[in-house]
Amino acid sequence: MDKRIKERIIASLYKILPLYEEHPENSYMDYLETLIPIFKGYVKMDLVDVEVLGSIVGLYESGLEIQHKMVKRIVMRAIHSVNERGQENNEFEVL
């Protein structure tokens, strides 16, 4: 996988946090809804593990009832998973 693709995947995950913090009622939920089919494609292309997709779906299904610290924990774990996957395959450099 190209380093630019990895960076784009991580950036798309990280973007969840400020949207939750600043615009949880609309932009946050809309963004998660947009990410789900994109990450389904990433899973099919074997770019991310299904657990990363599951994290996004879990955030979406939890809606606004989830606490900020949990959103942050889930997003950081998903980012960590993307980084670990690259290290295992020796395809990525660590950010």
C-alpha positions as CSV (number, residue, x, y, z in Angstrom):
1,M,0.0,0.0,0.0
2,D,1.1,3.5,-0.8
3,K,2.1,5.7,2.1
4,R,-0.3,8.4,0.8
5,I,-3.2,6.0,1.1
6,K,-2.3,5.1,4.7
7,E,-2.1,8.8,5.6
8,R,-5.5,9.4,3.9
9,I,-7.0,6.6,5.9
10,I,-5.6,7.8,9.2
11,A,-6.6,11.4,8.4
12,S,-10.2,10.3,7.7
13,L,-10.3,8.5,11.1
14,Y,-8.8,11.4,13.0
15,K,-11.3,13.8,11.5
16,I,-14.0,12.1,13.6
17,L,-12.8,13.7,16.8
18,P,-13.1,17.4,16.0
19,L,-16.5,16.7,14.3
20,Y,-17.7,15.0,17.5
21,E,-16.4,17.9,19.6
22,E,-17.7,20.7,17.5
23,H,-20.7,19.5,15.6
24,P,-22.0,16.3,17.1
25,E,-25.7,16.8,16.1
26,N,-25.1,17.0,12.3
27,S,-21.6,16.8,10.8
28,Y,-20.4,14.0,13.1
29,M,-23.2,11.6,12.3
30,D,-23.2,12.6,8.6
31,Y,-19.4,12.0,8.4
32,L,-19.7,8.6,10.1
33,E,-22.5,7.6,7.7
34,T,-20.2,8.6,4.8
35,L,-17.2,6.7,6.2
36,I,-19.0,3.4,6.5
37,P,-19.2,2.5,2.7
38,I,-15.7,3.9,2.2
39,F,-14.3,1.6,4.8
40,K,-16.3,-1.3,3.5
41,G,-14.3,-0.8,0.3
42,Y,-11.1,-0.6,2.2
43,V,-11.8,-3.9,3.9
44,K,-12.6,-5.5,0.5
45,M,-9.4,-4.1,-0.8
46,D,-7.6,-5.5,2.3
47,L,-6.3,-2.1,3.3
48,V,-7.8,-2.1,6.8
49,D,-9.0,-4.8,9.2
50,V,-12.7,-5.4,9.6
51,E,-12.3,-4.2,13.2
52,V,-11.7,-0.7,12.0
53,L,-14.9,-0.8,10.0
54,G,-16.7,-2.2,13.1
55,S,-15.4,0.7,15.2
56,I,-16.9,3.2,12.7
57,V,-20.2,1.3,12.6
58,G,-20.2,1.1,16.4
59,L,-19.7,4.8,16.7
60,Y,-22.5,5.5,14.2
61,E,-24.9,3.1,16.0
62,S,-24.1,4.6,19.4
63,G,-25.1,8.0,18.0
64,L,-24.7,10.9,20.4
65,E,-25.1,8.8,23.5
66,I,-21.4,7.9,23.6
67,Q,-19.0,9.9,25.8
68,H,-16.2,11.9,24.3
69,K,-13.5,9.8,26.0
70,M,-14.9,6.7,24.4
71,V,-15.0,8.3,21.0
72,K,-11.4,9.3,21.4
73,R,-10.4,5.8,22.6
74,I,-12.1,4.1,19.7
75,V,-10.7,6.5,17.1
76,M,-7.1,6.2,18.5
77,R,-7.4,2.4,18.6
78,A,-8.5,2.3,14.9
79,I,-5.6,4.5,14.0
80,H,-3.2,2.3,15.9
81,S,-4.7,-0.7,14.1
82,V,-4.0,0.9,10.7
83,N,-0.4,1.6,11.8
84,E,0.2,-1.9,13.1
85,R,-1.2,-3.5,10.0
86,G,1.4,-1.6,8.0
87,Q,4.2,-2.5,10.3
88,E,3.3,-6.2,10.1
89,N,3.4,-6.1,6.3
90,N,6.5,-3.9,6.3
91,E,4.6,-1.7,3.8
92,F,4.4,1.5,5.8
93,E,6.6,3.8,7.7
94,V,5.4,4.7,11.2
95,L,4.0,8.2,11.3
